[in-house]
Amino acid sequence: MRHVMEMVGNARVVIENGKVIEVAEPEIKRCPLFEKARGIKEITPEKIKENMEFRIEKFGLFTPNRLLDDFEDFVGFGASETMMSGLSHGIIDASVSVCDGAGTVITNNPSLVQGMGARMSGLVETSPIPETIQKIKNRNGIVLDEKTAVIDSLAGAKKAAEMNFKKIAVTTTSAETAAAIRNYEKELSGVSFTIIGVHTTGLSRDESKMMAENADIITLCASKCLREVKPLLQVGTSVPLIALTQNGKELLLERAKYVNSTLLVNTMPLPYLPEHKQPK
């Protein structure tokens, strides 16, 4: 049972049978999100391994013990939190995202979206875990391919449209996939996709341009190129989410209603990226 995830520091981590067997060198020295959440001031392979083992032990990632309920919001504004709020209040009626042990999942269950995504980083490869797949099905989730646990956002978007969902949010790490979903949308009548670009560290300048041209919302991660994009709306300053379309703007503003901390809403030139809060 092999699984691969790119996580803290954009390091590639390999898990087999619930054990971390390989951790690559991180590409990033400091992530303000994990410094705040886990106290990780300098990212090292040892710290990455510890963090992955923490997720496996506490939340059951990559094991049959995977938890999918009762997740608190990990961040105020994240992809899963934003889709959860959108589903709860009708801004979207389905989401297409990924889960370890299942691959691509379509659902209209807000709790399941958060349960799958709250502790998930950049899932690259996963193997089917029958217990996880059954838990997802019990919570009104549709696994795209139960035999292979394939990760395929475009196929997931097509499946959601075939299921007669009309307002569909889709996460993708690939600029080419974002463009393909947008082109597929043009073939349809009465169906709209809200494309959310995630795990964007390392996108080339051309890929960043393509992502910005096709996505509604993008998590900027540690991408210098995407930090040059001029958004309609920005939430957060260290690892911001930006909205590039009216659909994306409405989805992020819907999420803002349910963030527990105080908020400042102000007009100003964007992006706003204070130097001391940026990844290194």
N, C-alpha and C positions, 0 to 999 in steps of 0.2 A: 504494500500500500504506500505508494510514493506521492508526496505532495511537495510543491515548490511555491514559496511565497517571497516576494521582495518587500522588505519591511524597514524598520528603523535604519536610517542612513542609506536607504535604497540598496541594502545588502540582500543577496540571494541566499535564502535559507532552505535547506532540504530536510524534510521530515519523513521518516519511514517507521511505520508501526508505532506511532506516537512518540518517537524519539528524534531529537535533533541530531542529524548525522553530519551536517555540513553547514558552515557559515562562511560566506565570502567576505572579503574586506569591504567595509562601507565606502560609499562614494561621498558621503557627507559627514562632516565632523560634529556638527551641532544642529539639532532640530528643536526649535523653540516649543513645539507641541509636546514632545516627550520630555523635555527638560521640565516643563510645567507639570505634566501629568505624572511622571515617574521619577523625576529628579535626576535624569541622565544628562549630565553636563557635557561629557565628551563621549561620542559614540565609538565603541570598540567592538570587535567580534565577540568578546566575552559578555559585554552588556547586551548585545543583540541576542545571544544564546539564552541569557538569563530571562530576557523579556519574552522570548518565544516559549520557554519552558513555563513561565508564569501563565501565559495564555492557555497553554495545554492543560496545566494543572487546575487552574481556576475556572476556565470556561469550556474545557473539553475540545478545543480546536483540534482537528485532524484525528479525532478519536470517536468511538461510538457514544461517548459521554457528552457529546456536544450540547451545550445549553442554547436554547433558542427563545427563552422567555425571561421576563423580569430584568431586562437590561436597562440601566439608567443611561441617560444621554452621555456619551463619552465626551463629546464637544457640543457647544451650542449650535454651531453650524457645521454639519458634515453631510456627506452624500446620503447616508442612510437616514439621518435625522430629518433631512429636508424632504426625502421621499415619504417618510413616515407621516409627517405633518400634512403633506400634500394629499396622501391617500385618506387620512382621517377627515379631511374637510373638502374633498371633492375637486381639488385643483387637478389631480390626476386620478385615473381609475384603475391603473395597474402599474407595476414596476417590473423591470427586468434587471436583475443584478446577479451576483455570484455568491456561492457559499462553499466552504471547504467540505469535501465529502459528497458534494452534489453537483457542482459546476453551475451552469446557468439555471436560474430559477425565475419563474413568472408568478406573481402573486398580487392580490389586492388586499392583503392582510397587513395593516401598518405595523403591528407588533412583530410579525415575522420578519419584515424588512429590517427593522432595527436589531432584532435578535441575530440575524445573519451578518449584518454589516458593522455592528458597533465595534467589534474587535478585529475586523478584517482589514488587512493591508492589501498590497498588490498581489492577488492570487494569480499565479502564472500557470500552475498545473495542479490537478487534484485527481484522486482516485475515488470511485464510488464507495461510500460507507453506507450499507443498507439501513442501519439504525438511524443515521442522520437523514437519509432520504425519506424514511417513513415518518419521522417527526415533522419534516417539511410538508409532506402530503397531509398529515393530520391537521395541519394549520392552514390549509387551503393554499398550498404552494404547488406549482407544477414544475417538476424537474424536466428540463429539456431532453436529456438523454440519461436514463437511470443506469444504463449498462456501462457507459463510458465517462460520465460526469464531465462532459465536454464543456469548455468555456467558449461560447460563441454568441456575442451580443447581437449580431445581425440576425442569426437564426432565431434567437430569443425574441427579438422585436417582431419578426415575421410571425412567429407562433402566437404572440400576444394579439397581433392584429387579426389573425385567423380565428382567435377566440372571441372576437367581436368587442374587444376593448377599444376605446376611442381616444383616450388621452393617456398616453403611455410614456413613463419616464424610463430611460435606458442608461445604464452606466457603461462606459467603455474606457479602456486605457489607450486605445488605438485611434489615431487621427484618420487613418484610412477607413476604419470601421465606422467612425462618426460620419464620414462623407458618404459611405455606402448606405447607411440608415437614412440619411437625409435624401438621397436619391430614390430610395425605395418609397419614402413618404410621398414623393411626387406621383407615384403610380396609383396611390390610394385616394379614395374619396371619403371625407369625414373622419379621417384618422390623423392625429398629430402626435409627433414624438418630441418629448423634452429630453434632449441628449445631454448627459452629464459626463464631462471628461474627468477621469480620476487617475490617480497614480501617474502624474505627468512629469515627474522628475526624469530628466534625460532626453526629453523630446528634442529633436533637432529644430533648427529655425524653420525649415520648410514644414515639418510636422506640426509645429506650434501654430504656424499660419493656417494650415488646413484645419486644425482643431478649432481655432478661433472662428473660422469661417462657417463651421457646421454645428458647433455645440451651443447650447443655450446657457449652460452653467459649466464652469471649469474650476476644479481645485488646483491652485497654483503650485502646491507642493514646493519643491526646490528648483523650479524651472525659471531661469533668468529670462529666457525668451518670452514666456507667457507673462512675466511681470512687466513687460513693455506694452501689453495689450491695453487699450482704453475701454473699460467696461461701462455699462449703464449703471451697475450697482456693485458694490463691494461689501462683503461682510468679513470681519476679521482683518488682522494686520500681519500676523506672523505666518500663518498658513491660510491665506484668504481663499474664500470662494467668490467668484465673480459671475455676474449675470451679463450676458451679451445680447439677449433678446427680451422682448416683453414677457414671453412665456417664462423665461428663466427668472426675470425680475419678480413676477407674481409669485412664483414658487418659493423664492427666498424670503419675500416679504411675508408670505403665509407662515413660514417657519419662524420668523421673528416674533410673531404673536405668542409663541410658546416657549421662548427662551426665558429661563427664570431670572437671570441676572439683569441688571439695569442696562438700558440701551441708549445710545446717542444716535439720532438720525439727523444728518446735516448735509447740506449741499456743498460740494467742494470738488476740485479737480481730482481725477482718479487715473491710475491707481495711487493709493496712499500707503507707503511702505517704509515706516521708520526703520532706520538702519539697525538699531540695537535689537529688533525683533526678528530679523531675517535669519534663515538657515545659512550655514557656512560650509 
